[in-house]
Amino acid sequence: MRWWDLDAVLDLERALFPEDAWSAGMFWSELAYARGPAANRRYLVAESGGRIVGYGGLAAVDGTGDIQTIATARDHWGSGLGARLLTALLTAATDFECHEVLLEVRVDNLRAQRLYERFGFVPLGFRRGYYQPGNVDALVMRRTATDPDAEAPDPDPDAAPPVPAAPAPDAPRPKESDHHG
């Protein structure tokens, strides 16, 4: 994800998360840590037909990765795009030498929870009222390098992959519609 992607990302963000969408400033702040020798963020976008249809981001600190956001456009749900974005974020976590990856997901987003479980994430607990202003709880999930299902499943081989945006040399881009963890 680069600065010139932000208008399209923000449009998608607002469409998918109208109550708790990230602001432009939040994305700018994250992207500030995604470049240079001390980079500890990886933000990705996916394109199809010249349109951004998904995005995601990971922060890495002291061997722990945290999926900050992942989303796909509604017309790409069920296409395998979320799995491809998650795979790219987990690859970034490996590149950052993370021994575990955490995320938060809305308790009412069962579709995203099933995706994460397929990738070996297990529930840890809850963050009460995490998603505001709706006061919706978050389920905290973790995947460790020693989990028996730590190998990511192959994305749906029958799904037509979107054409990725030209990534920065050191960054891919994903997101699934359950964002902010």
C-alpha positions as CSV (number, residue, x, y, z in Angstrom):
1,M,0.0,0.0,0.0
2,R,1.3,3.4,-1.0
3,W,0.0,6.9,-0.3
4,W,-1.6,7.1,-3.8
5,D,-3.8,4.1,-2.8
6,L,-5.3,5.8,0.2
7,D,-8.4,7.4,-1.4
8,A,-9.5,4.0,-2.8
9,V,-8.6,2.2,0.5
10,L,-10.6,4.8,2.5
11,D,-13.6,4.4,0.2
12,L,-13.5,0.7,0.7
13,E,-12.9,1.1,4.5
14,R,-16.0,3.3,4.9
15,A,-18.2,1.0,2.8
16,L,-17.2,-2.0,4.9
17,F,-16.9,-0.5,8.3
18,P,-19.2,2.5,8.4
19,E,-19.3,2.7,12.3
20,D,-15.6,2.2,13.0
21,A,-13.7,3.0,9.8
22,W,-10.1,4.0,10.1
23,S,-9.3,7.6,9.3
24,A,-6.8,8.8,6.7
25,G,-4.5,9.8,9.6
26,M,-4.5,6.3,11.0
27,F,-3.5,4.8,7.6
28,W,-0.9,7.6,7.1
29,S,0.5,6.8,10.6
30,E,0.8,3.1,9.8
31,L,2.4,3.7,6.4
32,A,5.0,5.9,8.0
33,Y,6.4,2.7,9.7
34,A,6.3,0.6,6.5
35,R,9.3,1.9,4.7
36,G,13.0,2.3,5.4
37,P,15.6,0.2,7.3
38,A,13.6,0.3,10.6
39,A,10.2,-0.6,9.0
40,N,8.1,-2.8,11.2
41,R,4.8,-2.6,9.2
42,R,3.6,-4.3,6.0
43,Y,0.5,-2.9,4.2
44,L,-0.8,-4.5,1.1
45,V,-3.6,-3.9,-1.5
46,A,-5.1,-6.2,-4.1
47,E,-6.5,-4.9,-7.4
48,S,-8.9,-6.4,-9.9
49,G,-9.9,-4.6,-13.1
50,G,-7.8,-1.6,-12.0
51,R,-9.8,-1.2,-8.8
52,I,-8.6,-1.8,-5.2
53,V,-10.7,-4.7,-3.9
54,G,-8.8,-5.6,-0.8
55,Y,-6.1,-4.5,1.7
56,G,-4.4,-5.5,4.9
57,G,-1.8,-4.5,7.3
58,L,0.6,-6.1,9.8
59,A,2.7,-4.6,12.6
60,A,5.6,-6.5,14.0
61,V,7.3,-5.7,17.4
62,D,9.7,-7.9,19.3
63,G,8.8,-11.2,17.6
64,T,5.0,-10.7,17.7
65,G,3.0,-9.8,14.7
66,D,-0.4,-8.1,14.9
67,I,-2.8,-8.1,12.0
68,Q,-4.0,-4.5,12.2
69,T,-6.6,-4.7,9.4
70,I,-7.7,-6.9,6.6
71,A,-10.7,-6.4,4.3
72,T,-12.1,-7.4,0.9
73,A,-14.8,-5.7,-1.2
74,R,-18.1,-7.4,-0.8
75,D,-18.2,-8.4,-4.5
76,H,-15.0,-10.4,-3.8
77,W,-16.2,-12.3,-0.7
78,G,-15.9,-16.0,-1.2
79,S,-13.3,-15.6,-4.0
80,G,-10.3,-16.7,-1.9
81,L,-9.0,-13.1,-1.8
82,G,-9.1,-12.9,2.0
83,A,-7.1,-16.1,2.3
84,R,-4.5,-14.8,-0.2
85,L,-4.2,-11.5,1.7
86,L,-3.9,-13.4,5.0
87,T,-1.2,-15.6,3.5
88,A,0.7,-12.5,2.4
89,L,0.5,-11.0,5.9
90,L,1.6,-14.2,7.5
91,T,4.6,-14.3,5.0
92,A,5.4,-10.8,6.1
93,A,5.3,-11.9,9.8
94,T,7.8,-14.7,8.9
95,D,10.0,-12.1,7.2
96,F,9.8,-10.0,10.4
97,E,10.8,-13.2,12.3
98,C,7.6,-13.2,14.4
99,H,7.1,-16.3,16.5
100,E,3.4,-15.5,17.0
101,V,0.7,-13.4,15.2
102,L,-2.3,-11.9,17.0
103,L,-5.5,-10.3,15.8
104,E,-8.8,-9.0,17.0
105,V,-12.0,-9.8,15.1
106,R,-15.6,-8.7,15.9
107,V,-17.4,-11.4,17.8
108,D,-20.3,-11.1,15.3
109,N,-18.0,-11.7,12.3
110,L,-18.2,-15.5,12.1
111,R,-17.1,-15.6,8.5
112,A,-13.8,-14.0,9.3
113,Q,-13.4,-16.2,12.4
114,R,-13.7,-19.3,10.3
115,L,-11.0,-18.0,7.9
116,Y,-8.6,-17.4,10.8
117,E,-9.3,-20.8,12.3
118,R,-8.5,-22.4,8.9
119,F,-5.1,-20.7,9.2
120,G,-4.4,-22.1,12.7
121,F,-5.5,-19.1,14.8
122,V,-7.0,-20.0,18.1
123,P,-9.2,-17.9,20.5
124,L,-7.4,-16.3,23.5
125,G,-10.0,-14.1,25.0
126,F,-12.2,-11.0,24.5
127,R,-11.7,-7.3,24.5
128,R,-15.0,-5.9,25.7
129,G,-16.3,-2.9,23.8
130,Y,-13.3,-2.9,21.5
131,Y,-15.1,-1.7,18.4
132,Q,-16.5,1.8,18.9
133,P,-18.9,3.5,18.7
134,G,-21.0,0.4,18.5
135,N,-19.5,-1.1,21.7
136,V,-19.0,-4.5,20.0
137,D,-16.6,-7.0,21.6
138,A,-13.5,-8.3,19.9
139,L,-12.4,-11.9,20.0
140,V,-8.6,-12.0,20.3
141,M,-6.9,-14.8,18.4
142,R,-3.4,-16.1,18.1
143,R,-1.3,-18.2,15.8
144,T,2.1,-19.4,16.9
145,A,4.9,-20.9,14.8
146,T,4.6,-24.1,16.8
147,D,0.8,-24.6,16.3
148,P,0.1,-27.9,14.6
149,D,-1.9,-26.1,11.8
150,A,0.7,-23.4,11.4
151,E,1.1,-24.0,7.7
152,A,-1.3,-21.8,5.8
153,P,-3.8,-23.7,3.7
154,D,-3.7,-23.2,0.0
155,P,-6.0,-20.4,-1.1
156,D,-9.0,-21.6,-3.1
157,P,-7.4,-23.0,-6.3
158,D,-10.6,-22.4,-8.3
159,A,-10.9,-18.7,-7.4
160,A,-9.6,-16.4,-10.0
161,P,-6.9,-14.3,-8.4
162,P,-7.2,-10.5,-8.7
163,V,-4.4,-8.7,-10.4
164,P,-2.2,-7.3,-7.6
165,A,-1.2,-3.7,-7.7
166,A,2.4,-3.1,-8.4
167,P,3.8,-3.6,-4.9
168,A,6.7,-1.8,-3.5
169,P,9.8,-4.0,-3.7
170,D,9.4,-5.0,-0.1
171,A,5.7,-5.0,0.4
172,P,2.5,-7.0,-0.7
173,R,-1.0,-6.0,0.3
174,P,-4.1,-7.8,1.8
175,K,-7.3,-7.3,3.9
176,E,-10.5,-9.2,4.7
177,S,-13.8,-7.7,5.8
178,D,-13.4,-7.9,9.5
179,H,-10.8,-5.2,9.8
180,H,-8.9,-3.7,12.7
181,G,-7.9,-7.1,13.8
